[in-house]
Amino acid sequence: MGYELDWSVLLTYKQLLIDGFVMTLKLSIIGIFFSFIIGSILGLARVSKNFFISLLATYYLEFFRNIPLIVQMFFIYFSFTLTDSFPWLETFGNSIGVENHNEFFSALIALITYTSTYIAEALRGGIQSLPKGQLEASKTLGMNYVQSTFLIILPQAMKIVWGPITSQFLNLIKNSSLAMTIGVAELTFQTQEIDSLTFRGFEAATAVTLIYLFLTLMTSLIMKIIDNYALVKTSSKGGAVR
């Protein structure tokens, strides 16, 4: 006897999908924000002229980049009770509607540390691909190293690596599904819940596949809009100079 599809199960348990979608959004948005900031700092540190800063950044990148993400999640979750060590996380968790604080922040920290390493390496490659005379030219205009980095080097490097950074943001969204292994009720977790309650795994898996596809496509679109906006701003400034 063949398998008969019953899509009505998705309407019956739609709240589980909604809750999972919201949880995945929280992990993704916060994770993207902090992984970009930390990755940018690490990328700049990686190319720093200070030997010790560059060395520390290199050790950080090599350590977290070479440990599987799921292992990092397990290590953080089973080794620390984050809310005991950092009580403010509980307050922050309550403010964003998270109940299982230790599970959520263990997954979030692992996502941030893992993704930030790849963003840092992408940015390092972008910076090192720029002509060597950029810094020297900016110095002749009276800029110091910090001004040159943030006003000249970083904007150009970001333009080069925007595509790879977008890919890392998409990977973070997809990798958030691993949070189910430590009890975070995100989309994949809720899919398993629907399957266990109804034995309708195909319908639940189809729904979550489409939701992940929606999330990643929307993220790509937003990044493309930002990229186009930055290009227009750069072109207008260039036109003003000419």
N, C-alpha and C positions, 0 to 999 in steps of 0.2 A: 504494500500500500504506500503510495507516494506521500511526500510531505505537502501539506496544504497550508498555504500562506494565510496568515491572519494579521493584517496590519492594524486592526482595531486595538491590539494590545499596546501599541504605541500611544494611543489616546488614553487608554486606561491608566497607563503608568507614565504619562507625560511629565508629571511633576518630578520624577526621578531624573529624567533627561534634562529638564530645566535646571534642577539643582546641580547636576553634573556639569552642565554647560557653564553655569555661573562660577563653579569652583575652578574649572579649567581656565576661565577668563581671568580669575584672580591670580592664579599661578602664573599665567602667561604675561599679563600686563605688568605685574610687579617684577617678575623675573626678567623681562625684556628691558625694563627701565634700569634696574640695578646692574644687570650684566653688561649693558652698553656703557654705563658710567665707569664701572670697575674695569671693563675691558679696555676702554679708552685710556684710563690712567696707566694700566699695565703696559699698553702698547707704547705710550710715551716713555714710560720707565725703561722699557726694553731697549730703546734707542738712545737713552740718556748718555751723556758724556761722562757721568759719574759712574765709575766702575762698580761700586758696591750696590748702587741702586739698580743698575742693569743686571747685575748678578742675582740679586734677590728676586727681581721680576722673572728672570730666566728659571730659577729654581721653582718658583710658584707655578709658572706655566708648565714646566716639565712634570711637576708632581701631579697636578690636578688633571692635566690633559691625558695622562697615561693611566689613569685609574678609571675603570668603567663607571658610568653614571649611577647605575643601580647599586654598585658596591659603595659608592660615596653616600647614597641615601641610607643604606643599611647601617653604615658606620656611624653616621651622624645620629640616626634615630636610636640605635641600640647603645651608643656610647654616652650620650648626653640627654639630660632632660632640660631642653633649652629654656623653658619657661622658669625653671628654678635658677638657672644661671643668669638669665636676662628677663627679669619680671616684666619689663616694659613690652615684651613681645605679646604677653597675654592681653595687655591693654590695647595694643595695636590690632591683635587678632579679633578682639571683640568689636573694635571700631569698623572692621571690614566684614563682619558677620561670619567669622570662622570659629568653629566650636572645638575641633580637635587640634589645639594649638601646636603641640609637639610634633605631630605627624605632618601638619601643613608646613611648618617652618623648616623642618628637617628636609622635606622635599624641595622647598623653595631655595634654601641655601645651597643644596647640591646642584640644582639647576643653574643657579647664578655662578657658582665657582666653576662649574664645568663649561658653560657657554662663554663666560668671560675670557677664558683662555684662548678660545678660537677667534673671538673678536679681536683680542690683543694681537695675535699673530697676523691676522689679516691687516690690521692697522699698521703693524710694524713693516710688513711687506709694502704697503702703500707709501709709507713715509720714505723707505729706502729706495723706492723706484723713482722718486722725484730727483730732478737735477741737483747736483751737489752745490751749485752756485746760488741756490735759492736763499740760504741763510746769509751768505756773504752779501748778496744784493740787498737783503732787508737791513743788514747792519749799516750799509752805506746810507740808508734812509733814516738812520738814527734810532732804529728799533733795537731793544735788548732781546735776549734769548727767549724770554717768555712771550713777549709781543710777537716775535717772529714765528714762534711755534703755533700760537693760537690764531694769529691773524693771517699768516701766509702758508705755513706748512700743513697744519691740521685740516683746514678747509679743502685744500687740494687733494690730500690723502683720502679724506672721507669720500670725495667724489669718485676716486678710483676704486675704493673698496666697498662702496654702498651695496653692490650686488652680493658679494660674499657675506656682508653683515646681515643683509636681508635673509639669506639662506640660513644663517645661524639663528635668527629670530624664528624662522619656520621650524627649524630643528627643535628649538626650545618648546614650542607649542606641542609638537608631536611627542617629544620626550617627556612632557608632563604626564603622559599616560602611565609612566613607570611609577608615579606616586601612589597608584593603587596598591602596590606591593607592600606599602607600610600603612595602609588603611585610610588614605585620603580619598574622599568620595567624589572623585572627578568623573569625567565622562565614561572612561573605560570601566571604572569601578561600578558605576550605575548600570552599565550595560550587562555586567555579570549579575547584578542584582535582579534585573528584569528576566534574564535567562533562568536564574535559579527559581524565580517565582512562577514563571509561565512556561518554561522549556521552549521559548520562542527566541532562540539565539540568533537565527538568521535575520529576523526582523529587527531585533535590537542592534545587531552588528551593522546592518545596512543604515539604520538611522544614525548611529554614531560616526560611521564613515562619512556620510554626507555632512554632518556637523563639523567634523575636522576639516573636510574639504572647504566648507564655507569659511571657517576661521583662517585657514592658510591663504585662501584666495583674497580675502578681505585685507589680511596683513600685507600681502604682496601689493595690492592696490594702493593702500595707504603709503607704503614705502615708495612706490612709484610716483605718487602725487607729491610727496616731500622732495623727491629727487628732481622732478620737473620744476617745482617751485624754486628750489635752490639754483637750478640752471638758469631760470628766468631772471632771478635776482642777480646772479653773477654776470649775465649778459648785459643787464641794464646798467650795472656799475661800470662794466667795461666800456659800454657805449658812452657813458657820462665822461669817462676819462678821455676817450678819443675826441 
